[in-house]
Amino acid sequence: MIYLDYAATTPMSPEAIHAYAETAGSYYANTSSLHDPGTDASDLINLARVELARMLSCQKDGIYFTGGGSDGNFLALTSLARGNWEKGNHILTSPMEHSSVMNTLSFLENEGFEVTVVPVDSYGQITEEALRQSIKDNTILATISHGNSEIGITQNLKMIGNILKEHGIMFHSDCVQTFGKLPVQAEEMNLDALTVSAHKIHGPKGMGAVYISPQLSIKPLLTGVTHERGFRQGTVNTPGVISFLAAASNQWNHMIEWNTHVDDLISQFLSLTSGLVQMVVERTASTLPHFLPIRLEGMEGQYAMLELNRRKIAVSTGSACKAGQQEPSKALMAIGRTADQAHELVRITLGRETTREEITTLAKALQELAERFYEQTGS
């Protein structure tokens, strides 16, 4: 099987697997236990905080380990909103957010918060004008993702952060798709909070982290919690944390080589498919390096995905789908595509294991698929 769905998840790296096994065997004690093995495990977790803070250019005391990106988004947003309720109840977001962010904001709306979706332009970008027009006197928080998970559009967090800082508005970003692929520097981007995940960068599933500036007031939903300084219930997953850090360090240290590799593969794909006139490539200058969002005009994305799967090529439609049921891409509709066009999305995402031979196979499969489809439909 040719795997081209790296935005969904990645295989664990040998380094991450080794780190998990070694830690599970040697540091199995509960980090909250007061005996020496517990202290040793706790010390190891604190060293991991230091290392992750270095990669994120943030303060180590603001790092909390979580159960992944979705878990982290929920914990960060609810804790920040509830901890600053007395200052206002208005939250800003974008139409490019992951479902875990949108679901959390729906939860907060039911709790009495007001949410405004800042529109994006035809390139998927939040503009300075649109952002400023959306700010109210009672705006306390903005959550705007660094990289969209459907078509890979990235936002200018530094520009957004500067404006929000002017108004004293807390800024959270879902950086799950960008961490390890692009520099994520919390302080330089004026980020007060961010979320990252392990399984997008060859770490274990069910593992992630949140950064929240120690200067901010937070109020987690649950009280009396002891783990992660009261931020989250549950025994800290020490092997998962160390495995995450092993994967993150490897990805972070080889970011330039990774970018060069996927750039070369993208160029190869575009060259091989230049004659496929019915294919629309939904890439812009701000698209993540490894994202290849395409549309075959008139062809349902789910149909293309299933046909490619039949040819032993794994891709995605970029949105959650079930057999016979697919929602149109929110991101494509946000940048002006019709619902029919948004249904055509096929999300191809590359990784460090992807080879030039696999790209050649993909290009050939798409050409054969398009030939047969348009001949049958008379398009």
N, C-alpha and C positions, 0 to 999 in steps of 0.2 A: 504494500500500500504506500502510495506517495502522500505524505502528510503535509498539507499546506493550510493549516488552521492554527497557526501559532499565536494568534490573538486570543483564541479560546483557552488554550492551555499549552504547556510545553512538557516534553519528557524530562524527568529528573536527570540532572547531570551526574556523572560518576562522583564528582567532588561532593555534591549534595547528599548522595546516597551513602558515601563513606562517612561523612560527618554525622549523618543521622545515626548510623549503626554504632559508631564509636561512642557518641554521646549517650545513646540509649543504654549502652552497656556499662558506662563508667559514671554517668551523672544522672542516675535514675531517681534520686531523692526529690521530694517535694521542696520547691524553693521557699516555701513558708515554714518549713520545719526548722526548729532551733538547734538541732544537733549538727555536727560537723559536715556530714554528707549534704544536708539541706543548705548549709552555708556555702559549701563549695558550688552547688548548683546555682544558688542565688548570685554568687560572685561571677559565674560564667555568663549568666543572663545580663548582668550589668556591664560586663565587657562587650557583649553583643550590642548593647545600647550605644556604647561609645563608638563602636565601629560603624553602625548604621547612621548615627548622627554625623559622623565624618563624611559619609557618602552623600547625605542629604543637606549638608552645610547647615545644621541646626543644633539646638542644645540637647544634650543627652537626657536631661531630666524631663524632656517633653515626649520621649519615645515610650509608647505603650505597645506591647505585642498583642495581636488579636487573632481571630479565627479566619482571617482572609480579608479581601477587599470589601465585599458587601457588608460583612460584620463590622469592619472598620468604619465604613461610611456611616452606617447607622449609629454607632457609638459616638463618633466624632460630632455629627450634626445634632443629635439629640442632646448631647452633653453641653455643647456650645450654646444652643438655642435656649435651653432651660437655665443655664448658668448666667444668662444675660437678659432674661425676660424683663427685668425692671427698666432696662434701657430702651426697649422697643420690641416689636413682634413681627417686623417685616424682613423677609429673606429674599435674596436675589439668586437666580439660577439661569441656566441656558437650556435651549432645546436639544443640546447635544449630549445630555447626561446619561449615564448608565442607569438601568432600571432600579438598582439598589438606592441610588440617590433620589430618584423620582418617587419611589415607594416610601422612603423616609420622609420626604417633604409632604407627601399626602398624609402620613401619620401626624406630622407636626401641624398641618392645617386643621386636622380634627382636634388638636390640642389647643387651637386658638391662634396659631400663627398665620400670617398672610404671606403668600408666595407670588413673586412676579418673575415671569420668564423673559429674560432680555433677548430680543430678536438678534439673529445673526444676518450678515450680508450674504450675497450670492456665492462668496467663497467660504462661507461657514464661520466667519470671524465676528467676534463681538467688537464693535467699534466704540471709540471713546464717546462719541455722541450718544449712541444708544444706551451705553452704560450710565452716563451722567443723567440722562432723561428718566431712567428707571429708579434712581436713588430718591428715597423719601426721608423725611425727618426722623422716622421711626425705624429706618433700616439698620439692622444690627449685624447681619451676616450675609455673605455671598458664598455660594458653592459653585465653582465653574471648573469643569474637568480640564486637565492639561491636554489629554488626547482622547478623541472620540473612539468608541469601541466598534462602531459600524463601518465608518469610512476613513478613520484615522486622522481627521483634521485636528491640528493642534492650535491652541490659543496662545496669545502673547500675554503670559501671566505677569510679566514685569510691568507692562503698561496697565493692565487691569489692577494689579496690586498697588501701583502708585496712586491711582485714582481712589481706590477704596481706603487707602491709608490717609489721604487728605480728609476724608469724611469720618474717620475713626470707625470704619466698618471692618469686622473680622472677615478674613479671607481663608476659605478652605478649598482645596483642590483634590479631586480624585486623580492621582498620578499612577494608577495601576498599569495603564497601557504604556506609559512613557518611562518609568523608572528602569534604568539599565540600558535604555535606548537613546535617550536624550539627557543632558544634564538637568537635574532637579535640585535647585539650590534655594532652599526655603528663605533664607535671609535676603538674598539678592532679589528674589521675586516678590518680597514682602508677603510671603505666605505665613499666616498664623497657624495653619493646620493643613495636614495633607494625609493621604492614605496610599499605601503601597501593598503589593501582594507578592507572595513567593512563587506561585505556580505559573506566572507569566514569564519568569526568568530562570526556568529550569530548577526551581525549588519544589518543596512539597505542597500539596493541596491542603487547604484548611489552615494556612499560616499566612500572617500578614502583620502590618504594623501601622500605627497612627502616630503622627507627630502633632502635638498641640503645644503652642508656646506656653511655657510655665508662668508667663505673666498674665495669662487669661484666666478668667473665672469659668469653671465648668461644674455642671451638676448632673452626674449620671442618673439614669432612671432608677437604678436600684441603690438602696442605702445598706450599710453594714457589710459591704463587700470588702474582702481583704486582699485579693490578688490584684496584681498590677496597680498597686497604690489606690485601690478602690474603683478603678476604671472599668473592670470587667470581672465577671464571675469565672470560676473554673481554675483548676490547677494549671500553672504555666507549662506549656509544651516545650520543655527544654530541648529535646532532640530536634523538634521542628524549628525552633528559633535558630539553633546552630547550623542546621541544614540550610535554612533560609539565608543565613549570613554567608555560608560557603558559596551558595549559588549567586548571591548578589555581588560578592567580591569578585568572583570569576567574570560575571557579566560586566560589571563596572570597570574592571581593569582591562577588558578587551572591547570596550565600546567602539573605539575607532575602527578596529579590524572588522567588527560585526557590521558597522555601517557601510564600510567599503564592500563587504561581501554581498549584502542585500542590494546595495545600489547597482552592483554589477549584474545581479540576477534580474532586477527590474528592467535595466537597459536591454538585456538579452531578450526578455519577454516582449517588450515593446517592439523590438526589431523583428522578431519572428512573427508577430501578429499584425504588422503594419498593413498587410493586405486585407485584413478582416474588417471590412468597412462598416459592418453592422455592430461592431463592438465599440462601446463608449467607455473610456477609462476615466473614472471619477477621481483623479489625482490632481492636487494643486501644489503650489510651492510649500504649503504648510502641512502636507500629508506626512504621516510617520513613514520612515524609510522603508519599513518592511510590508507596508499595506499596498495591496493591489485591488482596489474596489472597481469592479467592472460591471457593465450591463450589456447584454445582447438584446438589441432592440426587438420588442415584441415577444420575448421569451421570458417566462416566469423564472425568477431566480431559483426557486425551489426545484423546478424541473431541471434546470442546468446543474444544480448541485447533485441531484439524484442520478443524473446521467453520468456525471463525472465520477461519482461514487461507484457506479456500475463498472467504470473503467479503472477502478482502484486508485482514484485520486480524491483525497478528502479535502473539501473546502466548506465554506459556510455561506449562508444567506445574510449573515450579519445581524440577524434578529432571531429571537426565540421562535421556534416553529415546531409544529407537529405534523404528522402525515395528513395532507389535505387541508392544512390550515397554516397560513403565513401572514404575519402583519407586515405592512409596507415599512421600509426603513424610515424611522423618524428623522434621522440626520439628512437623508436625501430630500425629504419633504421640506425640511427647514431651510434648505438652500435653493428651493424653488422648483424641485422636480414634482411631477404629478404623482398621484397615488399609483397609477399604472406603471410609471417609470420606476418608482420606489420599490415596487414589487419585483423588478427585474434584477435587483442587486445580487451580485455574487461577490463575497468577500474572500479574497485570496491573501493569505499572510505567510510570509517566509520566515525561515529561521536559520540558525547557523549550520544545521544539518542539511539544509536544502542544497541540491547540486544543480549544475548546469544541465545535466542529463534529464533531471526531473522537470526542469523548466521547458526543455525541448519537448518532452512527452506531454506536458500540459498544453503547450501551444498547439501541438498537432491534434490533441483531443478536442480542443475548443473549435478548431477549424473544421474538423470532421462533424462535430455536433451541430455547428452552425449550418454547414452545407446541407446536412440531412433535414434539419428543421425548416430552413427556408425553402428547400425544394418541396417538402411535404405541404407547407402552408401557402406556397406560392408568393411568399413575401420577396 
